[in-house]
Amino acid sequence: MFIQTESTPNPATLKFLPGQSVLEMGTADFPNADAAQKSPLARRIFDVDNVTGVFFGTDFVTVTKAEGAEWDHMKPAILGAIMEHFQSGAPVMEGEGGGTGGHAEHDGEDAEIVGQIKTLLDTRVRPAVAQDGGDITFHGFDRGVVYLHMQGACAGCPSSTLTLKMGIENLLRHYIPEVLEVRPVNV
C-alpha cells in the first residue's frame, strides 16, 4: 500500500491519500480524541503524539498537529497508523456508517435562500476546499449573515479568513443579493 501525502494551505495540517475510499460519502470531522470514538481509524491516528485533529473526506485523511510539533517526526507514525488500519480490514466508522452531508438544517421564511446558499457551497466551494484537505459547511443564516463551519485543513488555517471574505462572501453576494456577510463559527 502506497500512501501519498500533500501539503495544505494550513501548515499545521497534512493531507494523506491512501489510494482507496475512506468514506463512501460525506465527511467526518474529529476535532479531538474524544470525538473519535466512532472511528477505529481516527482513534489509531490520535494515538500518535501531538495529533490534535483528524478529518476524513471520500478519498483522503487530513491530520492536524500541535503547535511546535514537527511533521518529520510525526509523519512516519501517521503513515504507519493509516496503513495498519486499512490492512486490518476494520471499518473506518463503526455503527451507522460513513460521514455526513455536513450542512445544518434550516427551514422557515429563508428556506429558499438557504437552499441557494447550500447549492453554491456544494458546487463551487466544497470541491475546491476538499482539494486542500478540508470542508466548509453551512451552519446558519440570520438577517443577511451566513454562518459557515470550517473543518479539516480549513479549521485554523491562516488563509481561511481571506478565503471566507474574499472568496466565499463575494461569490454568495454575487449570486444571492440577500447575503450581506459570511462569518465562521466554531461548533
C-alpha positions in Angstrom: 0.0 0.0 0.0 1.4 3.4 -1.0 0.0 6.5 0.8 0.7 9.8 -0.8 1.0 13.0 1.3 0.2 16.5 0.2 0.8 19.8 2.0 -2.2 22.0 2.6 -2.5 25.8 2.8 -2.6 25.2 6.6 1.0 24.4 7.7 -0.4 22.6 10.8 -2.3 20.1 8.6 -1.2 17.4 6.1 -3.3 15.5 3.7 -2.9 11.8 3.3 -4.2 9.9 0.2 -4.4 6.2 0.9 -5.3 5.4 -2.7 -8.7 3.9 -1.8 -12.0 5.1 -0.4 -12.0 6.5 3.1 -15.7 7.4 3.3 -18.4 6.3 0.9 -19.9 9.8 1.0 -19.8 13.0 3.1 -17.1 13.9 5.6 -16.3 13.2 9.2 -14.6 15.7 11.5 -12.8 14.7 14.7 -11.6 17.9 16.4 -10.2 16.0 19.3 -9.6 12.4 20.5 -12.9 12.3 22.4 -14.8 12.9 19.2 -13.1 9.9 17.5 -14.8 7.2 19.5 -16.9 6.1 16.4 -13.9 5.6 14.2 -11.2 3.0 14.7 -9.0 4.8 12.1 -9.3 8.2 13.8 -8.6 6.6 17.2 -5.5 5.0 15.8 -4.3 8.3 14.3 -4.9 10.1 17.6 -2.6 7.6 19.3 0.3 9.3 17.6 1.8 12.0 19.8 0.9 15.6 19.0 -2.1 14.9 16.8 -4.8 17.4 17.5 -7.4 16.8 14.8 -8.4 14.3 12.1 -10.7 14.8 9.2 -12.0 12.3 6.6 -13.1 13.0 3.0 -14.2 10.4 0.5 -10.6 9.6 -0.5 -8.4 11.4 1.9 -7.5 11.9 5.6 -6.2 15.2 6.9 -4.3 15.3 10.2 -3.6 18.5 12.2 -0.6 18.7 14.6 0.0 20.5 17.8 1.9 23.8 17.6 5.7 23.2 17.9 5.5 19.6 16.7 7.5 18.6 13.7 6.0 16.7 10.7 9.3 14.9 10.2 8.8 13.1 13.5 5.1 12.6 13.2 4.6 11.6 9.5 6.1 8.1 9.7 3.9 7.2 12.7 0.8 8.6 11.0 1.5 6.7 7.7 2.0 3.5 9.8 -1.3 4.0 11.6 -3.2 4.6 8.3 -1.5 1.6 6.7 -2.1 -0.7 9.6 -5.8 0.3 9.7 -6.5 -0.4 6.1 -4.6 -3.7 6.2 -6.5 -4.8 9.3 -9.9 -4.8 7.4 -11.5 -2.8 10.2 -14.2 -0.3 9.2 -13.3 3.4 9.1 -16.5 4.2 11.0 -18.4 2.0 13.5 -22.2 1.8 13.8 -24.2 4.0 11.4 -21.7 4.0 8.5 -20.0 6.9 6.9 -19.9 10.6 7.1 -22.5 13.3 6.9 -23.5 15.8 4.3 -22.4 18.4 6.8 -24.9 21.2 6.3 -27.1 22.2 9.2 -30.9 22.0 8.6 -32.7 25.3 8.1 -36.4 25.9 7.4 -38.7 28.9 7.7 -39.0 32.0 5.7 -35.4 32.0 4.4 -35.6 28.3 3.2 -35.3 29.3 -0.5 -32.2 31.5 0.1 -30.6 28.8 2.3 -31.2 26.3 -0.5 -29.4 28.5 -2.9 -26.5 29.0 -0.4 -26.1 25.3 0.1 -26.2 24.6 -3.7 -23.4 27.2 -4.3 -21.4 25.7 -1.4 -21.8 22.2 -2.7 -21.0 23.0 -6.4 -18.4 25.9 -6.1 -16.8 25.9 -2.7 -16.6 22.4 -1.2 -14.9 20.7 -4.2 -12.2 23.3 -4.1 -11.5 23.2 -0.3 -11.6 19.3 -0.4 -8.6 19.5 -2.7 -6.9 21.3 0.1 -7.9 18.7 2.7 -10.8 20.5 4.3 -14.5 21.2 4.1 -16.8 24.2 4.7 -20.4 23.6 5.7 -23.5 25.7 6.2 -24.3 26.4 9.8 -26.9 29.1 9.7 -28.4 32.2 8.1 -29.7 35.2 10.0 -30.5 38.7 8.8 -28.2 38.5 5.8 -25.3 36.8 7.6 -24.2 33.3 6.5 -22.5 31.3 9.2 -20.1 28.6 8.0 -18.2 25.8 9.8 -14.6 25.3 8.8 -13.3 21.7 9.1 -10.2 19.7 8.4 -7.4 21.8 6.9 -9.7 24.8 6.8 -10.1 25.0 10.6 -7.4 27.2 11.9 -5.8 27.9 8.5 -4.1 31.2 8.3 -5.7 31.9 4.9 -9.2 30.8 5.9 -10.3 34.4 6.8 -9.2 35.5 3.3 -11.0 32.6 1.7 -14.2 33.3 3.6 -14.2 37.1 3.0 -12.7 37.5 -0.5 -13.8 34.2 -2.0 -17.0 32.7 -0.5 -18.5 36.0 0.7 -18.0 37.6 -2.7 -19.4 34.5 -4.5 -22.5 34.3 -2.4 -23.2 38.1 -2.5 -22.8 38.0 -6.3 -25.4 35.2 -6.8 -27.7 35.9 -3.8 -28.3 39.6 -3.1 -29.8 38.8 0.4 -26.4 37.7 1.6 -24.6 40.6 3.3 -21.7 38.9 5.1 -20.1 35.5 5.8 -18.8 34.6 9.3 -17.1 31.4 10.6 -18.5 29.5 13.6 -16.8 27.1 16.0 -19.0 24.1 16.7 
